[in-house]
Amino acid sequence: MELIKQFASAPTSEKRWMYLCNLRPTLKEKGLFHDATEQFRTPAEPPKNSDVLIKFRTVRYNVDTVRLIVDGISYDMQKASRDKKFDYYTTTIHVEEAVVSYYFEVYSGKTLLFYNQLGARSELNQFYNFKINPGFVTPEWVRGAVMYQIYVDRFCNGDKTNDVLTDEYSYIGDHVHHVDNWDRYPASMDVREFYGGDLAGVMQKLDYLQDLGVQCIYFNPLFVSPSNHKYDSQDYDYIDPHIGVIADDRGDVLPEGDNVNQHATRFISRVTSLRNLEASNAYFAMLVDEIHRRGMRVIMDGVFNHCGSFNKWLDRERIYEGVEGFSTGAYVSKDSPYSSFFQFNDENAWPYNHTYNGWWGFDTLPKLNYEGSKELEDYIIEIGRKWVSPPYNVDGWRLDVAADLGLSPEYNHYFWARFRDAVKSANPEAVILAEHYGDASSWLQGDQWDTVMNYDAFMEPLTWFLTGMEKHSDSFNPDKIGNATYFFDDMTHNMSLLGGSPTRIAMNELSNHDHSRFLTRTNRTVGRTESRGPKAAEEGVVVPTLKEAVIVQMSWPGAPTIYYGDEAGVCGWTDPDCRRTYPWGHEDVELIKFHKAVIKVHKEVPALNTGSYIRLHGEYGVISFGRFMKGSKAVTIINNDNNEKKLRIHVWELGVLDGDIMDQRILSLENGYLIDCGEYKVVAGTLEITMPPLSGTILVKREIG
């Protein structure tokens, strides 16, 4: 009855719109909306013991009552405002310190719908309720920030005087090797092969990165380490001189057949000389200053679950033994100040005790013994604080295998809470993001991590939809190609697990150092470099599919992150083949220009950075979603089918009005791409568009005034 009264009193123009949208007499479910952004929750990240304004959207004249249910307590929401399409109901709640769970009940006549992170449903699954974590504040600069991941050894060689020398030392049973041919494919056993990329090379390419549109550089590990990947840290206090500065360069390389690193005097001088170590730290500080001067940020990689067998605390290679300024390693002597940093299984095996525990059994990756050493815990906490403080002023940490740190879940959570306190007290704007697969929600409660590398709510669902490939190229599932329902459902489920704040700053990658290159996945071929050979990773690739993926990446909630060289057409199977060098001098220039164009759209459209997300359309091979906020609305459409698709997208759900113009800012095609290539007038709440085969587009509502 209330709806009938509202309809009867409505202006004629609004009645006409209601008929057009088929609002009478059914409840318009797709008009219902709420999320954890500022426009529907104010503040989005409330302090402890504060008031929060909750807003809920409905189609005009379509709802009798909206109730907010907070931890079982019901609040009647009041219609507080309206625009030409929607009514907005609000109420204010008070949060204290505990996590708050809430959902909505929407009544229209005899119809009752529940609304939570799944959207509108006739039955309630409270697992997907919205949550508020009072006091959980994430760095605002990360929202929508365009990141660029650099694996330093393979990016650019700017200083040949610091290159690792062939035979300089021995690693995993053989001498290290300097690769003279920059364009050579990585070997199957690549870990001890060095191409010479360094921080000087990054410095030289800052113009390129700035021109591309990069806003933050994420570096793979930079600390002293014997491998090219540097996930086996040797000294957390210093940047590796092999990528920094070698001013003191004395000694000899290993002779043929000699694998004893005590004899590697050139290596020992390079990595133990304080002159080299301090000069490398100073160069890194200078590089960060220059990156900041250009308006970009820096994230470091923290590998704190394990270190390396070369680490100065263990010193299995005995390269620090007897060197002035360094204490005796725990491998060398039971009396080492670092003995408690590791777990040894035989107390009678010293000197040179081989019985330490390794991560996953690898003796090159000693597991750090946090529960057994308060000194170790304090040391790593101080490392976390050190690098985000002056003179380095790094803007955050990426945490390697963060869920594995420690020997128990209880300790793991305790440590990361303490780590967060230390980092945030030194630099409140520093981001803490973790490598994690699966449900990370227990770490994302506001007291530990800010967010994660977004495998589950980005890389994997998008890869399945566009290519049918598993992210290592280890399997192919044709049933998932073009399956829009699977894509949206998987995204919704995993975004719900992350929660609103972590989702908005999640690291959204297509490729990285641990998985096959996305461009290689487009060939829908199962393989690795040792089974298929590296050349096969480049065969049959579909560049238009990569372009579709980039369009999604630059319009999906989170921080779009480019793995160096993806923008230049680099291919590769999973580790180590995905760690190919950047192809300076023979880049795919057209693909770089495309990336630059999409990044430009992303940065110019506020909704693509911080707006709300809504699913708009899905059918075989096609997905469409929108981003919206006051004064900015955008629609992304992907056609991953080999046939042209004529589509009707209901853009009224974004608040786009009849007669509004949607400008086509970019359109990727099978051959090339177009920018600012058309305009579409919205009629009856819909956008009618024909999408070419293997294409993607972003359309932006033209704002007037």
Disulfide bonds with the S-S distance in Angstrom:
none
